[in-house]
Amino acid sequence: MGEINYDISCSESTFNSIKSDDRFLKMLILSRCVNGLKFCLKSFVDTKGQTGPLAAGIILNSVFFSSSVLYEGFLLMDRLANDFRDIDSFKNGFGVLLHDKNVRQLRDTFLNRMRNKFVFHFDNEVPQESLTNFKLPEYKFASGNGMSSGGMWFTLADEVVLNYLLQPDKDETDDELKKKYIKLLQDVSSIIFRFNESAEKLIAEVLGGMGFTVKFHE
């Protein structure tokens, strides 16, 4: 069986009747958030398995950016509660995420640091704080493949922000930090999946009530 192709659409008259509805506008904003998360995840998946400094940098930054978009998604989720908290798709999706203690802890620590300190903003305190407890076998400012600038990656900058993100204790070993980083990746990936699933169910219910329908085509 081939791929199933479909559109979710509405008539012009329906669109004109809802285009100023604040609930519809919020669905557009939520959809942009989901698109941003999928873009970051696609970068991660497409690069996974590749080697070299550029691939390693893209994988790491896909985590940084997806986590920061996710943080913004949680801020949006708080606003969505004002209009949608009483419908089933919100209660069973975003409502559960909002009350998950582990999600809130990740949101207030790792996701907050990424979004506010070195992804959407470039804060001076990040390298200053990170370098007070920072050791590497060799300090490579940049690495690359070939002579093109497109094949070069500023590796030290990413090492510094990763150190800031993980905030290691003086006695923590490299192996312990690696385990902390892997757990962070697993937690973020799990929450992004839950966020996207919750968003798509909410969007489906809200748009269905506004007159959108699914059309399948070859």
BALO-791427 format. One record per residue: x, y, z of N, C-alpha, C in turn. Coordinates in nm, 4 decimals. Layout:
BALO-791427
- X | Y | Z | X | Y | Z | X | Y | Z;
...
end
This chain:
BALO-791427
- 0.0851 | -0.1198 | 0.0000 | 0.0000 | 0.0000 | 0.0000 | 0.0887 | 0.1249 | 0.0000;
- 0.0562 | 0.2233 | -0.0850 | 0.1339 | 0.3464 | -0.0910 | 0.0989 | 0.4406 | 0.0226;
- 0.1657 | 0.5542 | 0.0216 | 0.1389 | 0.6537 | 0.1236 | -0.0019 | 0.7112 | 0.1081;
- -0.0616 | 0.7451 | 0.2210 | -0.1936 | 0.8084 | 0.2195 | -0.1730 | 0.9594 | 0.2173;
- -0.2275 | 1.0245 | 0.1152 | -0.2169 | 1.1692 | 0.1026 | -0.3512 | 1.2333 | 0.1369;
- -0.3473 | 1.3402 | 0.2097 | -0.4722 | 1.4036 | 0.2507 | -0.4502 | 1.5525 | 0.2780;
- -0.5588 | 1.6246 | 0.2773 | -0.5601 | 1.7660 | 0.3167 | -0.6686 | 1.7848 | 0.4220;
- -0.6445 | 1.8784 | 0.5124 | -0.7470 | 1.9205 | 0.6073 | -0.7841 | 2.0629 | 0.5672;
- -0.9053 | 2.0809 | 0.5196 | -0.9388 | 2.2094 | 0.4595 | -1.0832 | 2.2488 | 0.4892;
- -1.1153 | 2.3712 | 0.4493 | -1.2513 | 2.4217 | 0.4653 | -1.2853 | 2.5100 | 0.3460;
- -1.4107 | 2.5456 | 0.3323 | -1.4545 | 2.6317 | 0.2236 | -1.4161 | 2.7770 | 0.2512;
- -1.4230 | 2.8582 | 0.1493 | -1.3911 | 3.0006 | 0.1657 | -1.4878 | 3.0682 | 0.2623;
- -1.6165 | 3.0332 | 0.2529 | -1.7153 | 3.0961 | 0.3419 | -1.6888 | 3.0589 | 0.4877;
- -1.6504 | 2.9319 | 0.5103 | -1.6169 | 2.8894 | 0.6470 | -1.4938 | 2.9632 | 0.6961;
- -1.3928 | 2.9715 | 0.6098 | -1.2687 | 3.0406 | 0.6493 | -1.2960 | 3.1862 | 0.6848;
- -1.3748 | 3.2539 | 0.6046 | -1.4047 | 3.3948 | 0.6315 | -1.4810 | 3.4135 | 0.7626;
- -1.5560 | 3.3109 | 0.8004 | -1.6355 | 3.3220 | 0.9240 | -1.5530 | 3.2979 | 1.0499;
- -1.4358 | 3.2338 | 1.0352 | -1.3571 | 3.2000 | 1.1548 | -1.2224 | 3.2704 | 1.1612;
- -1.1823 | 3.3402 | 1.0554 | -1.0460 | 3.3923 | 1.0497 | -1.0158 | 3.4992 | 1.1544;
- -1.1193 | 3.5537 | 1.2176 | -1.0976 | 3.6500 | 1.3262 | -1.1263 | 3.5895 | 1.4630;
- -1.1616 | 3.4621 | 1.4643 | -1.1910 | 3.3923 | 1.5894 | -1.0602 | 3.3671 | 1.6642;
- -1.0511 | 3.4136 | 1.7864 | -0.9269 | 3.3995 | 1.8632 | -0.8880 | 3.2535 | 1.8822;
- -0.9847 | 3.1652 | 1.8914 | -0.9549 | 3.0227 | 1.9070 | -0.8871 | 2.9676 | 1.7819;
- -0.9306 | 3.0129 | 1.6647 | -0.8680 | 2.9699 | 1.5396 | -0.7262 | 3.0258 | 1.5280;
- -0.7088 | 3.1511 | 1.5677 | -0.5764 | 3.2123 | 1.5629 | -0.4794 | 3.1365 | 1.6544;
- -0.5285 | 3.0921 | 1.7687 | -0.4436 | 3.0139 | 1.8598 | -0.4051 | 2.8793 | 1.7977;
- -0.4939 | 2.8218 | 1.7181 | -0.4602 | 2.6959 | 1.6502 | -0.3494 | 2.7174 | 1.5469;
- -0.3497 | 2.8335 | 1.4805 | -0.2425 | 2.8657 | 1.3869 | -0.1089 | 2.8779 | 1.4595;
- -0.1102 | 2.9431 | 1.5753 | 0.0129 | 2.9600 | 1.6527 | 0.0635 | 2.8243 | 1.7028;
- -0.0281 | 2.7422 | 1.7521 | 0.0097 | 2.6096 | 1.7997 | 0.0663 | 2.5252 | 1.6844;
- 0.0077 | 2.5379 | 1.5674 | 0.0564 | 2.4630 | 1.4515 | 0.1974 | 2.5060 | 1.4132;
- 0.2275 | 2.6348 | 1.4239 | 0.3630 | 2.6822 | 1.3959 | 0.4623 | 2.6220 | 1.4952;
- 0.4214 | 2.6084 | 1.6191 | 0.5075 | 2.5490 | 1.7207 | 0.5375 | 2.4038 | 1.6858;
- 0.4355 | 2.3287 | 1.6470 | 0.4547 | 2.1883 | 1.6103 | 0.5442 | 2.1773 | 1.4872;
- 0.5241 | 2.2661 | 1.3885 | 0.6110 | 2.2665 | 1.2702 | 0.7567 | 2.2909 | 1.3085;
- 0.7794 | 2.3823 | 1.4029 | 0.9155 | 2.4103 | 1.4487 | 0.9788 | 2.2897 | 1.5146;
- 0.9022 | 2.2192 | 1.5952 | 0.9536 | 2.0991 | 1.6609 | 0.9861 | 1.9905 | 1.5587;
- 0.8996 | 1.9734 | 1.4596 | 0.9234 | 1.8705 | 1.3582 | 1.0457 | 1.9047 | 1.2732;
- 1.0672 | 2.0323 | 1.2462 | 1.1855 | 2.0750 | 1.1717 | 1.3128 | 2.0382 | 1.2471;
- 1.3152 | 2.0672 | 1.3769 | 1.4333 | 2.0354 | 1.4579 | 1.4571 | 1.8854 | 1.4646;
- 1.3501 | 1.8093 | 1.4823 | 1.3638 | 1.6635 | 1.4903 | 1.4093 | 1.6043 | 1.3578;
- 1.3630 | 1.6624 | 1.2464 | 1.4044 | 1.6142 | 1.1138 | 1.5543 | 1.6359 | 1.0946;
- 1.6062 | 1.7492 | 1.1431 | 1.7503 | 1.7752 | 1.1347 | 1.8277 | 1.6697 | 1.2121;
- 1.7755 | 1.6333 | 1.3301 | 1.8404 | 1.5319 | 1.4131 | 1.8412 | 1.3964 | 1.3424;
- 1.7245 | 1.3542 | 1.2915 | 1.7112 | 1.2230 | 1.2286 | 1.7957 | 1.2146 | 1.1021;
- 1.7943 | 1.3201 | 1.0213 | 1.8676 | 1.3174 | 0.8949 | 2.0187 | 1.3131 | 0.9148;
- 2.0654 | 1.3628 | 1.0293 | 2.2097 | 1.3701 | 1.0533 | 2.2602 | 1.2528 | 1.1366;
- 2.1694 | 1.1863 | 1.2073 | 2.2084 | 1.0764 | 1.2948 | 2.2802 | 0.9675 | 1.2151;
- 2.3913 | 0.9200 | 1.2672 | 2.4701 | 0.8182 | 1.2001 | 2.5849 | 0.8743 | 1.1185;
- 2.5792 | 1.0057 | 1.0903 | 2.6895 | 1.0698 | 1.0190 | 2.8011 | 1.1029 | 1.1175;
- 2.9219 | 1.1175 | 1.0662 | 3.0363 | 1.1484 | 1.1508 | 3.0969 | 1.2822 | 1.1114;
- 3.1851 | 1.3314 | 1.1973 | 3.2523 | 1.4572 | 1.1697 | 3.1976 | 1.5695 | 1.2555;
- 3.2715 | 1.6787 | 1.2677 | 3.2328 | 1.7898 | 1.3562 | 3.1040 | 1.8582 | 1.3148;
- 3.0799 | 1.8717 | 1.1845 | 2.9578 | 1.9381 | 1.1382 | 2.8342 | 1.8585 | 1.1769;
- 2.8376 | 1.7271 | 1.1546 | 2.7237 | 1.6419 | 1.1894 | 2.7001 | 1.6429 | 1.3401;
- 2.8077 | 1.6332 | 1.4168 | 2.7947 | 1.6342 | 1.5628 | 2.7332 | 1.7654 | 1.6102;
- 2.7753 | 1.8754 | 1.5490 | 2.7215 | 2.0057 | 1.5870 | 2.5750 | 2.0205 | 1.5524;
- 2.5355 | 1.9704 | 1.4360 | 2.3950 | 1.9789 | 1.3958 | 2.3071 | 1.8971 | 1.4896;
- 2.3533 | 1.7770 | 1.5259 | 2.2765 | 1.6930 | 1.6179 | 2.2585 | 1.7625 | 1.7523;
- 2.3674 | 1.8174 | 1.8059 | 2.3598 | 1.8843 | 1.9353 | 2.2672 | 2.0053 | 1.9287;
- 2.2792 | 2.0851 | 1.8236 | 2.1977 | 2.2061 | 1.8141 | 2.0522 | 2.1758 | 1.7823;
- 2.0239 | 2.0624 | 1.7187 | 1.8840 | 2.0246 | 1.7000 | 1.8176 | 1.9991 | 1.8350;
- 1.8962 | 1.9466 | 1.9296 | 1.8453 | 1.9264 | 2.0657 | 1.8231 | 2.0615 | 2.1327;
- 1.9217 | 2.1513 | 2.1214 | 1.9097 | 2.2839 | 2.1814 | 1.7855 | 2.3571 | 2.1292;
- 1.7708 | 2.3592 | 1.9970 | 1.6618 | 2.4372 | 1.9372 | 1.5260 | 2.3723 | 1.9619;
- 1.5162 | 2.2402 | 1.9516 | 1.3882 | 2.1750 | 1.9774 | 1.3458 | 2.1951 | 2.1226;
- 1.4409 | 2.1927 | 2.2146 | 1.4097 | 2.2149 | 2.3553 | 1.3609 | 2.3568 | 2.3794;
- 1.4183 | 2.4516 | 2.3079 | 1.3782 | 2.5915 | 2.3234 | 1.2407 | 2.6169 | 2.2632;
- 1.2134 | 2.5549 | 2.1485 | 1.0797 | 2.5651 | 2.0906 | 0.9781 | 2.4989 | 2.1835;
- 1.0165 | 2.3869 | 2.2439 | 0.9288 | 2.3188 | 2.3385 | 0.8975 | 2.4080 | 2.4579;
- 0.9983 | 2.4802 | 2.5066 | 0.9751 | 2.5730 | 2.6180 | 0.8713 | 2.6782 | 2.5786;
- 0.8839 | 2.7328 | 2.4569 | 0.7855 | 2.8282 | 2.4076 | 0.6484 | 2.7617 | 2.3968;
- 0.6489 | 2.6343 | 2.3570 | 0.5234 | 2.5613 | 2.3474 | 0.4521 | 2.5502 | 2.4804;
- 0.5282 | 2.5342 | 2.5874 | 0.4667 | 2.5281 | 2.7198 | 0.4051 | 2.6623 | 2.7594;
- 0.4710 | 2.7724 | 2.7229 | 0.4124 | 2.9046 | 2.7490 | 0.2807 | 2.9195 | 2.6727;
- 0.2793 | 2.8724 | 2.5489 | 0.1570 | 2.8749 | 2.4694 | 0.0513 | 2.7850 | 2.5311;
- 0.0929 | 2.6694 | 2.5799 | 0.0004 | 2.5741 | 2.6405 | -0.0725 | 2.6377 | 2.7593;
- -0.0015 | 2.7186 | 2.8363 | -0.0642 | 2.7888 | 2.9480 | -0.1758 | 2.8807 | 2.8988;
- -0.1520 | 2.9482 | 2.7862 | -0.2523 | 3.0401 | 2.7316 | -0.3706 | 2.9639 | 2.6725;
- -0.3420 | 2.8495 | 2.6112 | -0.4484 | 2.7697 | 2.5515 | -0.5489 | 2.7216 | 2.6561;
- -0.5011 | 2.7026 | 2.7779 | -0.5884 | 2.6537 | 2.8848 | -0.7065 | 2.7471 | 2.9076;
- -0.6881 | 2.8758 | 2.8832 | -0.7966 | 2.9724 | 2.9053 | -0.9189 | 2.9418 | 2.8188;
- -0.8948 | 2.8920 | 2.6971 | -1.0052 | 2.8682 | 2.6038 | -1.0468 | 2.7218 | 2.5933;
- -0.9534 | 2.6308 | 2.6192 | -0.9788 | 2.4906 | 2.5822 | -0.9716 | 2.3915 | 2.6982;
- -0.9547 | 2.4383 | 2.8196 | -0.9332 | 2.3444 | 2.9316 | -1.0489 | 2.2489 | 2.9541;
- -1.1679 | 2.2823 | 2.9059 | -1.2851 | 2.1997 | 2.9337 | -1.3146 | 2.0966 | 2.8252;
- -1.2375 | 2.0964 | 2.7153 | -1.2657 | 1.9982 | 2.6111 | -1.1749 | 1.8766 | 2.6289;
- -1.2232 | 1.7614 | 2.5853 | -1.1566 | 1.6348 | 2.6159 | -1.0130 | 1.6276 | 2.5642;
- -0.9894 | 1.6738 | 2.4418 | -0.8551 | 1.6617 | 2.3841 | -0.7529 | 1.7432 | 2.4621;
- -0.7963 | 1.8536 | 2.5224 | -0.7041 | 1.9319 | 2.6053 | -0.6830 | 1.8634 | 2.7401;
- -0.7912 | 1.8223 | 2.8033 | -0.7814 | 1.7594 | 2.9350 | -0.6953 | 1.6337 | 2.9314;
- -0.7097 | 1.5537 | 2.8256 | -0.6362 | 1.4276 | 2.8158 | -0.4966 | 1.4419 | 2.7566;
- -0.4637 | 1.5595 | 2.7056 | -0.3334 | 1.5837 | 2.6454 | -0.2538 | 1.6881 | 2.7215;
- -0.2712 | 1.8144 | 2.6842 | -0.1981 | 1.9224 | 2.7492 | -0.2284 | 1.9312 | 2.8992;
- -0.3512 | 1.8986 | 2.9368 | -0.3864 | 1.9039 | 3.0791 | -0.3009 | 1.8097 | 3.1616;
- -0.2734 | 1.6908 | 3.1065 | -0.1881 | 1.5940 | 3.1756 | -0.0445 | 1.6455 | 3.1820;
- 0.0051 | 1.7025 | 3.0715 | 0.1414 | 1.7569 | 3.0698 | 0.1575 | 1.8704 | 3.1707;
- 0.0571 | 1.9556 | 3.1802 | 0.0649 | 2.0705 | 3.2709 | 0.0799 | 2.0282 | 3.4164;
- 0.0255 | 1.9126 | 3.4521 | 0.0276 | 1.8672 | 3.5908 | 0.1325 | 1.7593 | 3.6175;
- 0.2167 | 1.7315 | 3.5196 | 0.3227 | 1.6322 | 3.5349 | 0.4432 | 1.6975 | 3.6038;
- 0.4771 | 1.6520 | 3.7239 | 0.5849 | 1.7139 | 3.8010 | 0.7202 | 1.7020 | 3.7316;
- 0.7454 | 1.5892 | 3.6685 | 0.8730 | 1.5703 | 3.5983 | 0.8855 | 1.6646 | 3.4790;
- 0.7742 | 1.6857 | 3.4095 | 0.7738 | 1.7791 | 3.2966 | 0.8006 | 1.9207 | 3.3454;
- 0.7357 | 1.9583 | 3.4549 | 0.7540 | 2.0940 | 3.5080 | 0.8974 | 2.1150 | 3.5546;
- 0.9575 | 2.0130 | 3.6136 | 1.0961 | 2.0267 | 3.6588 | 1.1901 | 2.0466 | 3.5397;
- 1.1705 | 1.9681 | 3.4340 | 1.2532 | 1.9822 | 3.3144 | 1.2318 | 2.1196 | 3.2511;
- 1.1092 | 2.1626 | 3.2492 | 1.0738 | 2.2939 | 3.1927 | 1.1433 | 2.4065 | 3.2683;
- 1.1447 | 2.3977 | 3.3991 | 1.1992 | 2.5061 | 3.4818 | 1.3513 | 2.5046 | 3.4901;
- 1.4153 | 2.3957 | 3.4489 | 1.5608 | 2.3871 | 3.4590 | 1.6249 | 2.3855 | 3.3205;
- 1.6393 | 2.2672 | 3.2621 | 1.7111 | 2.2528 | 3.1361 | 1.6480 | 2.3336 | 3.0223;
- 1.5159 | 2.3222 | 3.0046 | 1.4521 | 2.3922 | 2.8928 | 1.4618 | 2.5432 | 2.9096;
- 1.4460 | 2.5878 | 3.0330 | 1.4565 | 2.7312 | 3.0619 | 1.5958 | 2.7833 | 3.0292;
- 1.6984 | 2.7090 | 3.0696 | 1.8358 | 2.7517 | 3.0428 | 1.8616 | 2.7612 | 2.8929;
- 1.8185 | 2.6614 | 2.8190 | 1.8442 | 2.6609 | 2.6750 | 1.7748 | 2.7774 | 2.6068;
- 1.6458 | 2.7940 | 2.6329 | 1.5690 | 2.8979 | 2.5645 | 1.6178 | 3.0382 | 2.5990;
- 1.6465 | 3.0620 | 2.7257 | 1.6731 | 3.1989 | 2.7712 | 1.8191 | 3.2385 | 2.7755;
- 1.9107 | 3.1405 | 2.7665 | 2.0511 | 3.1739 | 2.7877 | 2.1393 | 3.1592 | 2.6644;
- 2.1097 | 3.0611 | 2.5756 | 2.2042 | 3.0456 | 2.4647 | 2.1438 | 2.9976 | 2.3330;
- 2.0120 | 2.9939 | 2.3216 | 1.9520 | 2.9607 | 2.1924 | 1.8802 | 3.0828 | 2.1346;
- 1.7767 | 3.1313 | 2.2035 | 1.7056 | 3.2500 | 2.1561 | 1.7715 | 3.3790 | 2.2050;
- 1.8598 | 3.3672 | 2.3018 | 1.9414 | 3.4793 | 2.3491 | 2.0855 | 3.4290 | 2.3633;
- 2.1790 | 3.5224 | 2.3544 | 2.3198 | 3.4862 | 2.3716 | 2.3738 | 3.5650 | 2.4906;
- 2.3645 | 3.5021 | 2.6077 | 2.3913 | 3.5688 | 2.7346 | 2.5399 | 3.5632 | 2.7691;
- 2.5958 | 3.6793 | 2.8077 | 2.7380 | 3.6860 | 2.8424 | 2.7759 | 3.5973 | 2.9600;
- 2.6824 | 3.5739 | 3.0510 | 2.7164 | 3.4982 | 3.1714 | 2.7375 | 3.3495 | 3.1431;
- 2.6889 | 3.3011 | 3.0283 | 2.7003 | 3.1584 | 2.9980 | 2.8465 | 3.1142 | 2.9890;
- 2.9301 | 3.1736 | 2.9009 | 3.0704 | 3.1297 | 2.8984 | 3.1451 | 3.1630 | 3.0265;
- 3.1112 | 3.2757 | 3.0892 | 3.1799 | 3.3136 | 3.2131 | 3.1571 | 3.2101 | 3.3218;
- 3.0315 | 3.1699 | 3.3400 | 2.9977 | 3.0718 | 3.4435 | 3.0483 | 2.9332 | 3.4070;
- 3.0328 | 2.8955 | 3.2798 | 3.0705 | 2.7615 | 3.2368 | 3.2199 | 2.7365 | 3.2520;
- 3.3021 | 2.8369 | 3.2216 | 3.4471 | 2.8176 | 3.2203 | 3.5090 | 2.8096 | 3.3599;
- 3.4287 | 2.8352 | 3.4627 | 3.4825 | 2.8216 | 3.5987 | 3.5006 | 2.6744 | 3.6367;
- 3.4311 | 2.5851 | 3.5689 | 3.4444 | 2.4411 | 3.5937 | 3.4385 | 2.3695 | 3.4598;
- 3.5484 | 2.3793 | 3.3851 | 3.5480 | 2.3328 | 3.2465 | 3.6836 | 2.2735 | 3.2125;
- 3.6838 | 2.1440 | 3.1831 | 3.8097 | 2.0783 | 3.1482 | 3.7889 | 1.9848 | 3.0296;
- 3.8803 | 1.9944 | 2.9330 | 3.8813 | 1.9059 | 2.8174 | 4.0233 | 1.8554 | 2.7955;
- 4.0386 | 1.7400 | 2.7317 | 4.1744 | 1.6919 | 2.7010 | 4.2477 | 1.7874 | 2.6074;
- 4.1711 | 1.8532 | 2.5169 | 4.2285 | 1.9484 | 2.4223 | 4.1221 | 2.0529 | 2.3907;
- 4.1629 | 2.1791 | 2.3785 | 4.0675 | 2.2873 | 2.3587 | 4.0651 | 2.3286 | 2.2118;
- 3.9798 | 2.2618 | 2.1354 | 3.9668 | 2.2886 | 1.9920 | 3.8592 | 2.3951 | 1.9717;
- 3.9003 | 2.5109 | 1.9258 | 3.8021 | 2.6179 | 1.9049 | 3.7092 | 2.5841 | 1.7887;
- 3.7639 | 2.5245 | 1.6830 | 3.6830 | 2.4868 | 1.5663 | 3.7419 | 2.3618 | 1.5023;
- 3.6577 | 2.2877 | 1.4311 | 3.7012 | 2.1709 | 1.3554 | 3.6263 | 2.1711 | 1.2232;
- 3.6869 | 2.1072 | 1.1202 | 3.6202 | 2.1071 | 0.9918 | 3.6668 | 1.9962 | 0.9008;
- 3.5913 | 1.9782 | 0.7922 | 3.6259 | 1.8856 | 0.6852 | 3.6380 | 1.9657 | 0.5555;
- 3.7529 | 1.9595 | 0.4888 | 3.7710 | 2.0341 | 0.3660 | 3.8029 | 2.1805 | 0.3929;
- 3.8161 | 2.2559 | 0.2849 | 3.8559 | 2.3960 | 0.2958 | 3.7383 | 2.4927 | 0.2935;
- 3.6171 | 2.4417 | 0.2717 | 3.4996 | 2.5287 | 0.2681 | 3.4586 | 2.5693 | 0.4087;
- 3.4202 | 2.6967 | 0.4246 | 3.3756 | 2.7422 | 0.5570 | 3.2487 | 2.6704 | 0.5999;
- 3.1722 | 2.6192 | 0.5012 | 3.0501 | 2.5463 | 0.5349 | 3.0769 | 2.4139 | 0.6035;
- 3.1996 | 2.3639 | 0.5938 | 3.2329 | 2.2378 | 0.6590 | 3.2960 | 2.2554 | 0.7955;
- 3.3059 | 2.3805 | 0.8407 | 3.3672 | 2.4081 | 0.9717 | 3.2593 | 2.4297 | 1.0768;
- 3.2889 | 2.3845 | 1.1982 | 3.1957 | 2.4041 | 1.3102 | 3.2753 | 2.4539 | 1.4307;
- 3.2196 | 2.5543 | 1.5010 | 3.2857 | 2.6086 | 1.6192 | 3.2533 | 2.5196 | 1.7395;
- 3.3344 | 2.4177 | 1.7554 | 3.3063 | 2.3120 | 1.8525 | 3.3185 | 2.3590 | 1.9970;
- 3.4149 | 2.4450 | 2.0255 | 3.4368 | 2.4867 | 2.1636 | 3.3156 | 2.5621 | 2.2178;
- 3.2526 | 2.6429 | 2.1342 | 3.1345 | 2.7179 | 2.1778 | 3.0230 | 2.6241 | 2.2235;
- 3.0031 | 2.5139 | 2.1501 | 2.8997 | 2.4180 | 2.1883 | 2.9385 | 2.3406 | 2.3136;
- 3.0676 | 2.3089 | 2.3274 | 3.1142 | 2.2404 | 2.4490 | 3.0892 | 2.3273 | 2.5716;
- 3.1102 | 2.4571 | 2.5563 | 3.0927 | 2.5497 | 2.6682 | 2.9457 | 2.5577 | 2.7102;
- 2.8550 | 2.5696 | 2.6132 | 2.7137 | 2.5804 | 2.6506 | 2.6592 | 2.4466 | 2.7019;
- 2.7122 | 2.3351 | 2.6521 | 2.6705 | 2.2055 | 2.7046 | 2.7137 | 2.1915 | 2.8504;
- 2.8329 | 2.2382 | 2.8804 | 2.8810 | 2.2365 | 3.0183 | 2.7938 | 2.3252 | 3.1069;
- 2.7545 | 2.4405 | 3.0547 | 2.6656 | 2.5311 | 3.1286 | 2.5301 | 2.4654 | 3.1522;
- 2.4815 | 2.3968 | 3.0514 | 2.3509 | 2.3323 | 3.0616 | 2.3500 | 2.2237 | 3.1669;
- 2.4518 | 2.1383 | 3.1663 | 2.4562 | 2.0245 | 3.2581 | 2.4987 | 2.0638 | 3.3986;
- 2.5700 | 2.1777 | 3.4100 | 2.6148 | 2.2295 | 3.5404 | 2.6772 | 2.1195 | 3.6262;
- 2.7894 | 2.0649 | 3.5821 | 2.8515 | 1.9528 | 3.6551 | 2.9090 | 1.9946 | 3.7903;
- 2.9041 | 1.9028 | 3.8847 | 2.9749 | 1.9214 | 4.0112 | 3.1239 | 1.8974 | 3.9873;
- 3.2055 | 1.9477 | 4.0750 | 3.3503 | 1.9350 | 4.0567 | 3.3956 | 1.7896 | 4.0544;
- 3.3232 | 1.7040 | 4.1264 | 3.3646 | 1.5636 | 4.1366 | 3.2983 | 1.4731 | 4.0331;
- 3.2105 | 1.5279 | 3.9485 | 3.1423 | 1.4438 | 3.8500 | 3.2387 | 1.3985 | 3.7409;
- 3.2288 | 1.2713 | 3.7058 | 3.3151 | 1.2154 | 3.6022 | 3.2543 | 1.2383 | 3.4640;
- 3.3358 | 1.2185 | 3.3609 | 3.2864 | 1.2302 | 3.2238 | 3.1752 | 1.1300 | 3.1966;
- 3.1880 | 1.0114 | 3.2536 | 3.0863 | 0.9084 | 3.2336 | 2.9535 | 0.9504 | 3.2971;
- 2.9611 | 1.0109 | 3.4146 | 2.8387 | 1.0577 | 3.4819 | 2.7724 | 1.1698 | 3.4030;
- 2.8529 | 1.2596 | 3.3473 | 2.7978 | 1.3678 | 3.2660 | 2.7344 | 1.3145 | 3.1382;
- 2.7973 | 1.2117 | 3.0798 | 2.7415 | 1.1510 | 2.9591 | 2.6050 | 1.0896 | 2.9890;
- 2.5932 | 1.0224 | 3.1020 | 2.4655 | 0.9622 | 3.1412 | 2.3600 | 1.0699 | 3.1649;
- 2.4003 | 1.1816 | 3.2249 | 2.3076 | 1.2920 | 3.2485 | 2.2583 | 1.3491 | 3.1156;
- 2.3499 | 1.3619 | 3.0198 | 2.3141 | 1.4158 | 2.8889 | 2.2212 | 1.3209 | 2.8138;
- 2.2502 | 1.1907 | 2.8182 | 2.1652 | 1.0927 | 2.7506 | 2.0245 | 1.0930 | 2.8110;
- 2.0163 | 1.1031 | 2.9434 | 1.8850 | 1.1076 | 3.0082 | 1.8093 | 1.2333 | 2.9657;
- 1.8813 | 1.3445 | 2.9535 | 1.8182 | 1.4679 | 2.9079 | 1.7602 | 1.4504 | 2.7684;
- 1.8372 | 1.3893 | 2.6786 | 1.7889 | 1.3642 | 2.5425 | 1.6629 | 1.2786 | 2.5443;
- 1.6642 | 1.1734 | 2.6256 | 1.5492 | 1.0835 | 2.6323 | 1.4261 | 1.1552 | 2.6870;
- 1.4465 | 1.2355 | 2.7908 | 1.3341 | 1.3081 | 2.8516 | 1.2755 | 1.4098 | 2.7542;
- 1.3625 | 1.4859 | 2.6877 | 1.3156 | 1.5866 | 2.5930 | 1.2419 | 1.5213 | 2.4766;
- 1.2972 | 1.4128 | 2.4229 | 1.2336 | 1.3432 | 2.3108 | 1.0952 | 1.2920 | 2.3489;
- 1.0848 | 1.2359 | 2.4692 | 0.9572 | 1.1832 | 2.5160 | 0.8528 | 1.2943 | 2.5296;
- 0.8942 | 1.4078 | 2.5838 | 0.7993 | 1.5175 | 2.6050 | 0.7589 | 1.5807 | 2.4719;
- 0.8536 | 1.5918 | 2.3781 | 0.8186 | 1.6457 | 2.2462 | 0.7143 | 1.5568 | 2.1791;
- 0.7319 | 1.4252 | 2.1888 | 0.6338 | 1.3331 | 2.1314 | 0.4966 | 1.3551 | 2.1954;
- 0.4936 | 1.3662 | 2.3274 | 0.3666 | 1.3874 | 2.3982 | 0.3058 | 1.5225 | 2.3624;
- 0.3907 | 1.6246 | 2.3489 | 0.3420 | 1.7583 | 2.3143 | 0.2795 | 1.7565 | 2.1752;
- 0.3518 | 1.7005 | 2.0769 | 0.3001 | 1.6969 | 1.9402 | 0.1703 | 1.6173 | 1.9302;
- 0.1655 | 1.5047 | 1.9998 | 0.0445 | 1.4228 | 1.9980 | -0.0729 | 1.4989 | 2.0584;
- -0.0485 | 1.5668 | 2.1694 | -0.1539 | 1.6447 | 2.2355 | -0.1995 | 1.7596 | 2.1466;
- -0.1027 | 1.8257 | 2.0820 | -0.1361 | 1.9383 | 1.9947 | -0.2222 | 1.8940 | 1.8776;
- -0.1845 | 1.7834 | 1.8132 | -0.2569 | 1.7390 | 1.6953 | -0.3986 | 1.6939 | 1.7294;
- -0.4173 | 1.6344 | 1.8460 | -0.5520 | 1.5947 | 1.8874 | -0.6382 | 1.7168 | 1.9188;
- -0.5779 | 1.8167 | 1.9834 | -0.6525 | 1.9390 | 2.0138 | -0.6888 | 2.0117 | 1.8844;
- -0.5918 | 2.0247 | 1.7933 | -0.6171 | 2.0927 | 1.6662 | -0.7287 | 2.0213 | 1.5889;
- -0.7250 | 1.8882 | 1.5869 | -0.8274 | 1.8112 | 1.5149 | -0.9664 | 1.8371 | 1.5718;
- -0.9763 | 1.8385 | 1.7044 | -1.1082 | 1.8584 | 1.7658 | -1.1592 | 2.0003 | 1.7419;
- -1.0709 | 2.0988 | 1.7582 | -1.1128 | 2.2378 | 1.7424 | -1.1491 | 2.2676 | 1.5971;
- -1.0646 | 2.2254 | 1.5027 | -1.0920 | 2.2529 | 1.3621 | -1.2155 | 2.1773 | 1.3133;
- -1.2347 | 2.0544 | 1.3651 | -1.3536 | 1.9787 | 1.3283 | -1.4805 | 2.0518 | 1.3664;
- -1.4771 | 2.1191 | 1.4808 | -1.5930 | 2.1945 | 1.5252 | -1.6126 | 2.3243 | 1.4497;
- -1.5114 | 2.3653 | 1.3743 | -1.5195 | 2.4903 | 1.2981 | -1.5524 | 2.4682 | 1.1508;
- -1.5635 | 2.3425 | 1.1094 | -1.6039 | 2.3154 | 0.9725 | -1.4958 | 2.2617 | 0.8810;
- -1.3787 | 2.2309 | 0.9346 | -1.2724 | 2.1701 | 0.8541 | -1.3000 | 2.0209 | 0.8374;
- -1.2656 | 1.9673 | 0.7215 | -1.2839 | 1.8245 | 0.6945 | -1.1575 | 1.7674 | 0.6323;
- -1.1429 | 1.6354 | 0.6412 | -1.0284 | 1.5665 | 0.5828 | -1.0659 | 1.5171 | 0.4441;
- -0.9780 | 1.5468 | 0.3450 | -0.9982 | 1.4995 | 0.2092 | -0.8787 | 1.4150 | 0.1670;
- -0.9047 | 1.2918 | 0.1280 | -0.7983 | 1.1999 | 0.0839 | -0.7838 | 1.2088 | -0.0674;
- -0.6587 | 1.1957 | -0.1152 | -0.6347 | 1.2001 | -0.2591 | -0.5097 | 1.1216 | -0.2924;
- -0.4903 | 1.0888 | -0.4181 | -0.3739 | 1.0114 | -0.4609 | -0.2512 | 1.1008 | -0.4715;
end
